[in-house]
Amino acid sequence: MDEDKAMTAGAGHVIGQDISLMSVDELEAAIAGLREEIARLEAEIGARAASRTAADAVFQK
């Protein structure tokens, strides 16, 4: 993954950047982008948990 992309979320927002000059629309876009990223991360956690459960079931026999 590109390092610049890894640190941005929604509307070019960079995690930790000064948000005092952002408009309400920009803030809402950043929030939407962060929510999408959270959903992506949660989906990956679910996929890994399912893989782990399947592996545990195989090795416990």
Secondary structure, 3 states (H helix, E strand, C coil): CCHHHHCEECCCEECCCCCCCCCHHHHHHHHHHHHHHHHHHHHHHHHHHHHHHHHHHHHCC
